[in-house]
Amino acid sequence: MSPNAFSRIFSTAVNTVFKRFLLSLIRTTLIYIIALLFVHLPTFYYYITTLGKDDRKYEKQKRIRSQLIDSSDPSSPYRAVEVLHQLQTQPEDQLETLAVIPDLCLQRHADKETLGVREILDVQDETQPNGKLYKKFLLGDYKFTRYSEACDRINSIGRGLLSFGFKSGDKILIYAETRPEWLLTAFAAFRHGLTLVTLYSTLGEEALKHGINESE
């Protein structure tokens, strides 16, 4: 074999081996990059979506929220760090009683929606596989009330209660289903210092009598 032929064969072999090595290296690198992106995709997404935004929200999410009351006792209960050494008696400084909640909501969210209600369009009997009969309710779309409107209704209900002669310290009983009017009436009662008792139609006649008689 001539030196030129050997040189060509050697050069071809080297090129082939180098190309295979290079392709294998590129393939392996791509696999590692794809795997890395897949594992860290949520982190990348978070940083991209929060780029330029206020970091205070992130810090608030990552803050320590609770600690053991007794760090030397693993079985001791956890408590919020803001009230680690005492129970929290109110969610905010302004919220000393339930009566002030509507006013606070009005200050913060006057034009926002609340008290979503869906109208019952139809009630159908539906037989279950076990033979039991259930009532199926067909409901319409949600209809909301604004906080400003809700507060106006609370004020109107409160004036109505006063017109009936109720005064602070009196007792009032609400007999109604769970619905917006129930909550609005309750806040009206709280606003004027009335003691509230609640009873529901699902309790039955004897339970209603017991609830009325036992209410102090």
Phi and psi in degrees as GROMACS dihedral restraints (atoms count N, CA, C in turn):
[ dihedral_restraints ]
;  ai    aj    ak    al  type     phi  dphi    fc
    3     4     5     6     1   -73.8    20    10
    4     5     6     7     1   155.8    20    10
    6     7     8     9     1   -59.4    20    10
    7     8     9    10     1   -35.7    20    10
    9    10    11    12     1   -65.9    20    10
   10    11    12    13     1   -41.7    20    10
   12    13    14    15     1   -64.7    20    10
   13    14    15    16     1   -42.7    20    10
   15    16    17    18     1   -62.9    20    10
   16    17    18    19     1   -40.4    20    10
   18    19    20    21     1   -63.8    20    10
   19    20    21    22     1   -40.6    20    10
   21    22    23    24     1   -65.9    20    10
   22    23    24    25     1   -43.4    20    10
   24    25    26    27     1   -62.5    20    10
   25    26    27    28     1   -44.2    20    10
   27    28    29    30     1   -63.5    20    10
   28    29    30    31     1   -42.6    20    10
   30    31    32    33     1   -64.0    20    10
   31    32    33    34     1   -41.4    20    10
   33    34    35    36     1   -63.7    20    10
   34    35    36    37     1   -42.6    20    10
   36    37    38    39     1   -63.0    20    10
   37    38    39    40     1   -43.4    20    10
   39    40    41    42     1   -63.2    20    10
   40    41    42    43     1   -43.3    20    10
   42    43    44    45     1   -62.5    20    10
   43    44    45    46     1   -41.9    20    10
   45    46    47    48     1   -63.7    20    10
   46    47    48    49     1   -46.7    20    10
   48    49    50    51     1   -62.7    20    10
   49    50    51    52     1   -42.0    20    10
   51    52    53    54     1   -64.3    20    10
   52    53    54    55     1   -42.7    20    10
   54    55    56    57     1   -63.4    20    10
   55    56    57    58     1   -43.6    20    10
   57    58    59    60     1   -63.7    20    10
   58    59    60    61     1   -41.6    20    10
   60    61    62    63     1   -63.5    20    10
   61    62    63    64     1   -43.1    20    10
   63    64    65    66     1   -64.5    20    10
   64    65    66    67     1   -43.1    20    10
   66    67    68    69     1   -63.7    20    10
   67    68    69    70     1   -42.1    20    10
   69    70    71    72     1   -63.5    20    10
   70    71    72    73     1   -40.2    20    10
   72    73    74    75     1   -64.9    20    10
   73    74    75    76     1   -44.1    20    10
   75    76    77    78     1   -63.5    20    10
   76    77    78    79     1   -43.3    20    10
   78    79    80    81     1   -62.6    20    10
   79    80    81    82     1   -45.2    20    10
   81    82    83    84     1   -64.3    20    10
   82    83    84    85     1   -41.0    20    10
   84    85    86    87     1   -63.0    20    10
   85    86    87    88     1   -42.7    20    10
   87    88    89    90     1   -63.1    20    10
   88    89    90    91     1   -40.4    20    10
   90    91    92    93     1   -61.5    20    10
   91    92    93    94     1   -44.5    20    10
   93    94    95    96     1   -65.2    20    10
   94    95    96    97     1   -39.5    20    10
   96    97    98    99     1   -64.3    20    10
   97    98    99   100     1   -44.4    20    10
   99   100   101   102     1   -63.4    20    10
  100   101   102   103     1   -43.3    20    10
  102   103   104   105     1   -62.7    20    10
  103   104   105   106     1   -41.1    20    10
  105   106   107   108     1   -64.7    20    10
  106   107   108   109     1   -42.2    20    10
  108   109   110   111     1   -63.9    20    10
  109   110   111   112     1   -39.7    20    10
  111   112   113   114     1   -64.2    20    10
  112   113   114   115     1   -42.2    20    10
  114   115   116   117     1   -70.1    20    10
  115   116   117   118     1   -40.1    20    10
  117   118   119   120     1  -101.4    20    10
  118   119   120   121     1    10.9    20    10
  120   121   122   123     1   -57.7    20    10
  121   122   123   124     1   -44.5    20    10
  123   124   125   126     1   -58.6    20    10
  124   125   126   127     1   -38.6    20    10
  126   127   128   129     1   -67.1    20    10
  127   128   129   130     1   -44.6    20    10
  129   130   131   132     1   -60.3    20    10
  130   131   132   133     1   -42.2    20    10
  132   133   134   135     1   -62.3    20    10
  133   134   135   136     1   -41.8    20    10
  135   136   137   138     1   -62.4    20    10
  136   137   138   139     1   -47.2    20    10
  138   139   140   141     1   -65.7    20    10
  139   140   141   142     1   -34.9    20    10
  141   142   143   144     1   -68.2    20    10
  142   143   144   145     1   -44.4    20    10
  144   145   146   147     1   -73.0    20    10
  145   146   147   148     1   -24.5    20    10
  147   148   149   150     1  -101.2    20    10
  148   149   150   151     1     7.0    20    10
  150   151   152   153     1   -62.2    20    10
  151   152   153   154     1   122.2    20    10
  153   154   155   156     1    85.2    20    10
  154   155   156   157     1    -2.2    20    10
  156   157   158   159     1   -89.2    20    10
  157   158   159   160     1   170.5    20    10
  159   160   161   162     1   -66.7    20    10
  160   161   162   163     1   128.2    20    10
  162   163   164   165     1   -78.5    20    10
  163   164   165   166     1    -9.1    20    10
  165   166   167   168     1   -64.6    20    10
  166   167   168   169     1   -34.2    20    10
  168   169   170   171     1   -64.6    20    10
  169   170   171   172     1   -42.9    20    10
  171   172   173   174     1   -63.2    20    10
  172   173   174   175     1   -43.8    20    10
  174   175   176   177     1   -63.3    20    10
  175   176   177   178     1   -36.8    20    10
  177   178   179   180     1   -67.4    20    10
  178   179   180   181     1   -37.8    20    10
  180   181   182   183     1   -68.0    20    10
  181   182   183   184     1   -34.9    20    10
  183   184   185   186     1   -91.5    20    10
  184   185   186   187     1    -1.9    20    10
  186   187   188   189     1   -69.8    20    10
  187   188   189   190     1   158.9    20    10
  189   190   191   192     1   -75.5    20    10
  190   191   192   193     1   122.1    20    10
  192   193   194   195     1   -95.7    20    10
  193   194   195   196     1   -30.0    20    10
  195   196   197   198     1  -147.1    20    10
  196   197   198   199     1   157.4    20    10
  198   199   200   201     1  -142.1    20    10
  199   200   201   202     1   162.9    20    10
  201   202   203   204     1   -67.1    20    10
  202   203   204   205     1   138.9    20    10
  204   205   206   207     1   -62.9    20    10
  205   206   207   208     1   -42.0    20    10
  207   208   209   210     1  -119.4    20    10
  208   209   210   211     1   104.7    20    10
  210   211   212   213     1   -64.4    20    10
  211   212   213   214     1   -19.9    20    10
  213   214   215   216     1   -86.3    20    10
  214   215   216   217     1    -7.0    20    10
  216   217   218   219     1  -121.8    20    10
  217   218   219   220     1   102.3    20    10
  219   220   221   222     1   -61.1    20    10
  220   221   222   223     1   -21.0    20    10
  222   223   224   225     1   -87.5    20    10
  223   224   225   226     1    -4.1    20    10
  225   226   227   228     1   -70.9    20    10
  226   227   228   229     1   152.4    20    10
  228   229   230   231     1   -72.3    20    10
  229   230   231   232     1   158.1    20    10
  231   232   233   234     1   -88.2    20    10
  232   233   234   235     1   149.5    20    10
  234   235   236   237     1  -144.7    20    10
  235   236   237   238     1   149.8    20    10
  237   238   239   240     1   -56.0    20    10
  238   239   240   241     1   139.3    20    10
  240   241   242   243     1   -64.1    20    10
  241   242   243   244     1   -25.9    20    10
  243   244   245   246     1   -67.8    20    10
  244   245   246   247     1   -26.0    20    10
  246   247   248   249     1  -131.9    20    10
  247   248   249   250     1    46.4    20    10
  249   250   251   252     1   -62.4    20    10
  250   251   252   253     1   -34.1    20    10
  252   253   254   255     1  -106.3    20    10
  253   254   255   256     1     7.4    20    10
  255   256   257   258     1  -159.4    20    10
  256   257   258   259     1   154.4    20    10
  258   259   260   261     1   -72.1    20    10
  259   260   261   262     1   144.9    20    10
  261   262   263   264     1   -80.8    20    10
  262   263   264   265     1   125.9    20    10
  264   265   266   267     1   -98.8    20    10
  265   266   267   268     1   -16.1    20    10
  267   268   269   270     1  -154.0    20    10
  268   269   270   271     1   144.0    20    10
  270   271   272   273     1   -67.7    20    10
  271   272   273   274     1   -31.9    20    10
  273   274   275   276     1  -142.0    20    10
  274   275   276   277     1   160.2    20    10
  276   277   278   279     1   -62.1    20    10
  277   278   279   280     1   -34.0    20    10
  279   280   281   282     1   -74.6    20    10
  280   281   282   283     1   -21.3    20    10
  282   283   284   285     1   -92.8    20    10
  283   284   285   286     1    79.3    20    10
  285   286   287   288     1   -85.7    20    10
  286   287   288   289     1   -28.9    20    10
  288   289   290   291     1  -140.2    20    10
  289   290   291   292     1   164.5    20    10
  291   292   293   294     1   -64.8    20    10
  292   293   294   295     1   -25.2    20    10
  294   295   296   297     1   -64.4    20    10
  295   296   297   298     1   -25.5    20    10
  297   298   299   300     1   -88.8    20    10
  298   299   300   301     1    -6.8    20    10
  300   301   302   303     1   -59.1    20    10
  301   302   303   304     1   -48.1    20    10
  303   304   305   306     1   -58.0    20    10
  304   305   306   307     1   -42.3    20    10
  306   307   308   309     1   -64.7    20    10
  307   308   309   310     1   -39.1    20    10
  309   310   311   312     1   -67.2    20    10
  310   311   312   313     1   -40.2    20    10
  312   313   314   315     1   -64.2    20    10
  313   314   315   316     1   -37.1    20    10
  315   316   317   318     1   -64.7    20    10
  316   317   318   319     1   -39.5    20    10
  318   319   320   321     1   -66.2    20    10
  319   320   321   322     1   -37.8    20    10
  321   322   323   324     1   -94.2    20    10
  322   323   324   325     1   -33.4    20    10
  324   325   326   327     1  -135.2    20    10
  325   326   327   328     1    39.7    20    10
  327   328   329   330     1   -53.3    20    10
  328   329   330   331     1   -41.2    20    10
  330   331   332   333     1   -97.5    20    10
  331   332   333   334     1     4.2    20    10
  333   334   335   336     1   -87.3    20    10
  334   335   336   337     1   162.2    20    10
  336   337   338   339     1   -93.1    20    10
  337   338   339   340     1   150.4    20    10
  339   340   341   342     1  -152.4    20    10
  340   341   342   343     1   173.9    20    10
  342   343   344   345     1    52.6    20    10
  343   344   345   346     1    59.8    20    10
  345   346   347   348     1   -70.5    20    10
  346   347   348   349     1   132.5    20    10
  348   349   350   351     1  -129.8    20    10
  349   350   351   352     1   138.6    20    10
  351   352   353   354     1  -114.6    20    10
  352   353   354   355     1   126.6    20    10
  354   355   356   357     1   -72.1    20    10
  355   356   357   358     1   139.3    20    10
  357   358   359   360     1   -81.4    20    10
  358   359   360   361     1   111.4    20    10
  360   361   362   363     1   -84.5    20    10
  361   362   363   364     1   -34.2    20    10
  363   364   365   366     1  -162.5    20    10
  364   365   366   367     1   152.5    20    10
  366   367   368   369     1  -123.5    20    10
  367   368   369   370     1   122.5    20    10
  369   370   371   372     1  -120.8    20    10
  370   371   372   373     1   146.6    20    10
  372   373   374   375     1   -85.1    20    10
  373   374   375   376     1   129.7    20    10
  375   376   377   378     1  -127.5    20    10
  376   377   378   379     1   121.0    20    10
  378   379   380   381     1   -85.3    20    10
  379   380   381   382     1   127.5    20    10
  381   382   383   384     1   -83.9    20    10
  382   383   384   385     1   162.5    20    10
  384   385   386   387     1   -56.4    20    10
  385   386   387   388     1   -27.3    20    10
  387   388   389   390     1   -86.0    20    10
  388   389   390   391     1     4.6    20    10
  390   391   392   393     1    93.6    20    10
  391   392   393   394     1   -10.7    20    10
  393   394   395   396     1   -74.0    20    10
  394   395   396   397     1   149.4    20    10
  396   397   398   399     1  -105.3    20    10
  397   398   399   400     1   126.6    20    10
  399   400   401   402     1  -120.0    20    10
  400   401   402   403     1   152.7    20    10
  402   403   404   405     1   -89.6    20    10
  403   404   405   406     1   126.2    20    10
  405   406   407   408     1  -108.0    20    10
  406   407   408   409     1   122.4    20    10
  408   409   410   411     1   -97.6    20    10
  409   410   411   412     1   127.3    20    10
  411   412   413   414     1   -97.7    20    10
  412   413   414   415     1   118.7    20    10
  414   415   416   417     1  -110.6    20    10
  415   416   417   418     1   148.1    20    10
  417   418   419   420     1   -85.7    20    10
  418   419   420   421     1  -167.8    20    10
  420   421   422   423     1   -74.7    20    10
  421   422   423   424     1   158.7    20    10
  423   424   425   426     1   -68.0    20    10
  424   425   426   427     1   138.9    20    10
  426   427   428   429     1  -122.4    20    10
  427   428   429   430     1   125.5    20    10
  429   430   431   432     1  -108.5    20    10
  430   431   432   433     1   159.6    20    10
  432   433   434   435     1  -116.3    20    10
  433   434   435   436     1   139.9    20    10
  435   436   437   438     1   -78.0    20    10
  436   437   438   439     1   153.4    20    10
  438   439   440   441     1   -58.2    20    10
  439   440   441   442     1   -38.1    20    10
  441   442   443   444     1   -62.7    20    10
  442   443   444   445     1   -40.4    20    10
  444   445   446   447     1   -68.1    20    10
  445   446   447   448     1   -40.3    20    10
  447   448   449   450     1   -62.3    20    10
  448   449   450   451     1   -41.6    20    10
  450   451   452   453     1   -66.6    20    10
  451   452   453   454     1   -36.7    20    10
  453   454   455   456     1   -61.9    20    10
  454   455   456   457     1   -41.0    20    10
  456   457   458   459     1   -68.1    20    10
  457   458   459   460     1   -36.9    20    10
  459   460   461   462     1   -61.7    20    10
  460   461   462   463     1   -43.6    20    10
  462   463   464   465     1   -62.5    20    10
  463   464   465   466     1   -40.7    20    10
  465   466   467   468     1   -65.8    20    10
  466   467   468   469     1   -43.5    20    10
  468   469   470   471     1   -63.7    20    10
  469   470   471   472     1   -39.7    20    10
  471   472   473   474     1   -61.4    20    10
  472   473   474   475     1   -42.9    20    10
  474   475   476   477     1   -64.4    20    10
  475   476   477   478     1   -35.1    20    10
  477   478   479   480     1   -65.3    20    10
  478   479   480   481     1   -41.5    20    10
  480   481   482   483     1   -63.0    20    10
  481   482   483   484     1   -41.4    20    10
  483   484   485   486     1   -65.4    20    10
  484   485   486   487     1   -34.2    20    10
  486   487   488   489     1   -67.0    20    10
  487   488   489   490     1   -23.4    20    10
  489   490   491   492     1   -83.0    20    10
  490   491   492   493     1    -1.3    20    10
  492   493   494   495     1    96.2    20    10
  493   494   495   496     1     6.4    20    10
  495   496   497   498     1   -68.8    20    10
  496   497   498   499     1   144.1    20    10
  498   499   500   501     1  -138.3    20    10
  499   500   501   502     1   165.7    20    10
  501   502   503   504     1   -53.8    20    10
  502   503   504   505     1   132.0    20    10
  504   505   506   507     1    99.0    20    10
  505   506   507   508     1   -17.1    20    10
  507   508   509   510     1   -71.7    20    10
  508   509   510   511     1   162.8    20    10
  510   511   512   513     1  -106.3    20    10
  511   512   513   514     1   142.6    20    10
  513   514   515   516     1  -135.1    20    10
  514   515   516   517     1   137.8    20    10
  516   517   518   519     1  -112.7    20    10
  517   518   519   520     1   129.1    20    10
  519   520   521   522     1  -103.7    20    10
  520   521   522   523     1   119.8    20    10
  522   523   524   525     1  -112.6    20    10
  523   524   525   526     1    97.9    20    10
  525   526   527   528     1  -163.2    20    10
  526   527   528   529     1   162.2    20    10
  528   529   530   531     1   -72.9    20    10
  529   530   531   532     1   167.1    20    10
  531   532   533   534     1   -72.1    20    10
  532   533   534   535     1   109.7    20    10
  534   535   536   537     1  -158.1    20    10
  535   536   537   538     1   168.1    20    10
  537   538   539   540     1   -56.2    20    10
  538   539   540   541     1   -39.2    20    10
  540   541   542   543     1   -61.1    20    10
  541   542   543   544     1   -33.4    20    10
  543   544   545   546     1   -61.7    20    10
  544   545   546   547     1   -49.7    20    10
  546   547   548   549     1   -66.2    20    10
  547   548   549   550     1   -41.6    20    10
  549   550   551   552     1   -63.9    20    10
  550   551   552   553     1   -40.8    20    10
  552   553   554   555     1   -65.7    20    10
  553   554   555   556     1   -39.1    20    10
  555   556   557   558     1   -61.5    20    10
  556   557   558   559     1   -45.7    20    10
  558   559   560   561     1   -65.3    20    10
  559   560   561   562     1   -35.2    20    10
  561   562   563   564     1   -63.7    20    10
  562   563   564   565     1   -39.9    20    10
  564   565   566   567     1   -66.0    20    10
  565   566   567   568     1   -43.9    20    10
  567   568   569   570     1   -60.2    20    10
  568   569   570   571     1   -40.1    20    10
  570   571   572   573     1   -61.7    20    10
  571   572   573   574     1   -32.2    20    10
  573   574   575   576     1  -105.3    20    10
  574   575   576   577     1    17.7    20    10
  576   577   578   579     1    71.6    20    10
  577   578   579   580     1    27.3    20    10
  579   580   581   582     1   -89.8    20    10
  580   581   582   583     1   142.4    20    10
  582   583   584   585     1   -82.6    20    10
  583   584   585   586     1   128.3    20    10
  585   586   587   588     1  -105.0    20    10
  586   587   588   589     1   132.9    20    10
  588   589   590   591     1  -121.8    20    10
  589   590   591   592     1   137.9    20    10
  591   592   593   594     1  -123.1    20    10
  592   593   594   595     1   137.6    20    10
  594   595   596   597     1  -137.0    20    10
  595   596   597   598     1   149.7    20    10
  597   598   599   600     1  -122.6    20    10
  598   599   600   601     1   151.0    20    10
  600   601   602   603     1   -65.7    20    10
  601   602   603   604     1   -21.2    20    10
  603   604   605   606     1   -75.0    20    10
  604   605   606   607     1    -7.7    20    10
  606   607   608   609     1   -74.0    20    10
  607   608   609   610     1   -27.9    20    10
  609   610   611   612     1    93.5    20    10
  610   611   612   613     1   161.5    20    10
  612   613   614   615     1   -63.0    20    10
  613   614   615   616     1   -46.0    20    10
  615   616   617   618     1   -65.7    20    10
  616   617   618   619     1   -39.9    20    10
  618   619   620   621     1   -66.4    20    10
  619   620   621   622     1   -34.7    20    10
  621   622   623   624     1   -65.0    20    10
  622   623   624   625     1   -44.3    20    10
  624   625   626   627     1   -60.0    20    10
  625   626   627   628     1   -43.9    20    10
  627   628   629   630     1   -63.0    20    10
  628   629   630   631     1   -43.3    20    10
  630   631   632   633     1   -62.9    20    10
  631   632   633   634     1   -40.9    20    10
  633   634   635   636     1   -67.8    20    10
  634   635   636   637     1   -44.3    20    10
  636   637   638   639     1   -69.4    20    10
  637   638   639   640     1   -32.7    20    10
  639   640   641   642     1   -89.3    20    10
  640   641   642   643     1    -9.9    20    10
  642   643   644   645     1   -70.9    20    10
  643   644   645   646     1   124.6    20    10
